[in-house]
């Protein structure tokens, strides 16, 4: 399937991300302006708000970049792309580790 850019209008991900940032902004505003809530704020609360904000902003940025039509990455395919097969090769239908034996421990088939 050929790559096609996404439509220019916003998607559900962008709308949800903006709404989440708006809600988080409201919570931070309330925490700073209401005296009882501000006095109960700990360092852990502040660290949580920072980590939530960074996570949401990065996710929203990734969503916007994807919607703008960023081409997909070329991911490797085939036997060498499988997890745990770094440097493995396929010879005669058997994975080989490059050390004279197959990945299963059997002698490598002759080419």
C-alpha positions as a printed NumPy array, in Angstrom:
array([[  0.   ,   0.   ,   0.   ],
       [  1.571,   3.338,  -0.993],
       [  2.028,   6.045,   1.6  ],
       [ -0.516,   8.862,   1.529],
       [ -0.543,  11.944,   3.742],
       [ -3.279,  12.229,   6.33 ],
       [ -6.103,  14.742,   5.831],
       [ -5.437,  18.243,   7.147],
       [ -8.318,  18.314,   9.656],
       [ -7.786,  17.399,  13.328],
       [ -8.353,  13.896,  14.535],
       [ -9.733,  12.428,  17.709],
       [ -6.189,  12.116,  19.111],
       [ -5.466,  15.821,  18.72 ],
       [ -8.841,  16.823,  20.135],
       [ -8.372,  14.497,  23.126],
       [ -4.808,  15.754,  23.696],
       [ -5.874,  19.396,  23.668],
       [ -8.789,  18.625,  26.003],
       [ -6.439,  16.776,  28.364],
       [ -4.004,  19.695,  28.408],
       [ -6.91 ,  22.034,  29.122],
       [ -8.049,  19.88 ,  32.048],
       [ -4.516,  19.635,  33.401],
       [ -4.127,  23.411,  33.107],
       [ -7.35 ,  23.864,  35.084],
       [ -6.106,  21.52 ,  37.824],
       [ -2.765,  23.333,  38.075],
       [ -4.534,  26.731,  38.148],
       [ -6.831,  25.521,  40.939],
       [ -3.908,  24.103,  42.905],
       [ -2.088,  27.463,  42.708],
       [ -5.073,  29.747,  43.457],
       [ -7.071,  27.916,  46.143],
       [ -5.328,  28.383,  49.486],
       [ -6.243,  25.06 ,  51.103],
       [ -5.24 ,  23.078,  48.034],
       [ -2.003,  25.066,  47.64 ],
       [ -1.031,  24.477,  51.256],
       [ -1.587,  20.724,  50.871],
       [  0.655,  20.534,  47.765],
       [  3.785,  18.414,  48.221],
       [  6.924,  18.02 ,  46.12 ],
       [  5.55 ,  14.706,  44.882],
       [  2.424,  16.506,  43.604],
       [  4.57 ,  18.981,  41.71 ],
       [  6.731,  16.201,  40.244],
       [  3.583,  14.334,  39.178],
       [  2.22 ,  17.403,  37.381],
       [  5.534,  17.946,  35.61 ],
       [  5.761,  14.317,  34.471],
       [  2.108,  14.291,  33.359],
       [  2.571,  17.502,  31.401],
       [  5.741,  16.276,  29.673],
       [  4.13 ,  12.944,  28.787],
       [  0.963,  14.525,  27.416],
       [  2.859,  17.177,  25.422],
       [  5.161,  14.56 ,  23.85 ],
       [  2.204,  12.341,  22.968],
       [  0.312,  15.276,  21.488],
       [  3.366,  16.328,  19.48 ],
       [  3.733,  12.797,  18.094],
       [  0.049,  12.759,  17.167],
       [  0.253,  16.126,  15.403],
       [  3.404,  15.123,  13.497],
       [  1.738,  11.895,  12.387],
       [ -1.385,  13.774,  11.261],
       [  0.69 ,  16.262,   9.282],
       [  1.763,  13.477,   6.975],
       [  5.125,  12.381,   8.303],
       [  6.13 ,   9.358,   6.2  ],
       [  6.295,   6.087,   8.094],
       [  9.665,   4.675,   9.112],
       [ 11.093,   1.84 ,   7.049],
       [ 11.141,  -1.002,   9.528],
       [ 13.311,  -4.028,   8.781],
       [ 11.465,  -7.204,   7.967],
       [ 12.449, -10.818,   7.757],
       [ 14.365, -13.187,  10.001],
       [ 17.029, -10.689,  11.119],
       [ 14.313,  -8.328,  12.424],
       [ 12.938, -10.883,  14.879],
       [ 13.651, -10.237,  18.569],
       [ 16.677, -12.083,  19.887],
       [ 18.108, -12.674,  16.426],
       [ 20.737,  -9.954,  16.285],
       [ 23.182, -10.854,  13.558],
       [ 21.36 , -14.071,  12.705],
       [ 21.221, -15.208,   9.096],
       [ 18.96 , -17.66 ,   7.345],
       [ 20.813, -20.405,   5.478],
       [ 18.993, -23.318,   3.993],
       [ 15.894, -22.643,   6.102],
       [ 17.897, -22.685,   9.398],
       [ 18.817, -19.634,  11.471],
       [ 22.557, -19.419,  11.998],
       [ 24.374, -17.413,  14.615],
       [ 27.568, -16.947,  12.596],
       [ 29.689, -19.12 ,  14.928],
       [ 29.601, -22.373,  12.956],
       [ 26.403, -23.63 ,  14.558],
       [ 22.753, -22.833,  14.004],
       [ 20.858, -20.819,  16.582],
       [ 19.377, -24.101,  17.826],
       [ 22.852, -25.58 ,  18.454],
       [ 22.92 , -27.949,  15.478],
       [ 25.842, -27.805,  13.061],
       [ 25.35 , -25.257,  10.299],
       [ 24.217, -26.747,   6.955],
       [ 26.781, -26.442,   4.218],
       [ 25.988, -23.881,   1.524]])
